[in-house]
Amino acid sequence: MNYKSKNVIICTCSFILSLVVWVGCEVAFQDYCYDHINDTFAVFVMLFAPLTCLFSFILLFLKEESFQLWQNFAVVWIPLSLLLIVISPAQSDCFFGSGFICNGFDREGMIWFTAGIFFIVSLIIIAVKSWKLRGK
């Protein structure tokens, strides 16, 4: 399977997953979702799936080497993010809400942090690799 086919599959699956979670947890079954399904899962999917779809779509128009490098990063980073989120405490010891004095991230904070790192590193990988490959 060539890289463009993989990209289309990744983008489509990510889009469908984010759409299903959004409709399921935000539109149709909000009470059920937050009572029976951990909303950490919903937030994780709603941040990582659209980002994965976005970068897969961008990589459709770039060379295969850019896709391969980004895919290698994503295959390691997304499971690592899940692990960091799972081992994070459910609530943090912050004063004054989001406050300035914290004893670490809670799960939702860790989701936002890891998604931010994923976004920034993905942009850097795509930009640098594409710039290096532009003359080839």
MORA-V366596 format. One record per residue. N is the residue number from 0. RES is the residue in one small letter. OMEGA is omega as a letter, one per 20 degrees, with the letter a starting at -180 (NA if undefined). Layout:
n = [N	N]
res = [RES	RES]
omega = [OMEGA	OMEGA]
This chain:
n = [0	1	2	3	4	5	6	7	8	9	10	11	12	13	14	15	16	17	18	19	20	21	22	23	24	25	26	27	28	29	30	31	32	33	34	35	36	37	38	39	40	41	42	43	44	45	46	47	48	49	50	51	52	53	54	55	56	57	58	59	60	61	62	63	64	65	66	67	68	69	70	71	72	73	74	75	76	77	78	79	80	81	82	83	84	85	86	87	88	89	90	91	92	93	94	95	96	97	98	99	100	101	102	103	104	105	106	107	108	109	110	111	112	113	114	115	116	117	118	119	120	121	122	123	124	125	126	127	128	129	130	131	132	133	134	135]
res = [m	n	y	k	s	k	n	v	i	i	c	t	c	s	f	i	l	s	l	v	v	w	v	g	c	e	v	a	f	q	d	y	c	y	d	h	i	n	d	t	f	a	v	f	v	m	l	f	a	p	l	t	c	l	f	s	f	i	l	l	f	l	k	e	e	s	f	q	l	w	q	n	f	a	v	v	w	i	p	l	s	l	l	l	i	v	i	s	p	a	q	s	d	c	f	f	g	s	g	f	i	c	n	g	f	d	r	e	g	m	i	w	f	t	a	g	i	f	f	i	v	s	l	i	i	i	a	v	k	s	w	k	l	r	g	k]
omega = [a	a	r	r	r	r	r	r	r	a	a	r	r	r	a	r	r	r	r	a	r	r	a	a	a	a	a	a	a	a	a	a	a	r	a	r	a	a	r	r	a	r	r	a	a	r	a	a	r	r	r	r	a	a	r	r	r	a	r	a	a	a	a	a	r	r	a	r	r	r	r	r	a	a	r	a	a	r	r	r	r	r	r	a	a	a	r	r	r	r	r	r	a	r	r	r	r	r	a	a	a	r	r	a	r	a	a	r	r	r	r	r	a	r	r	r	r	a	a	a	r	r	a	a	a	a	a	a	r	r	r	a	a	a	a	NA]
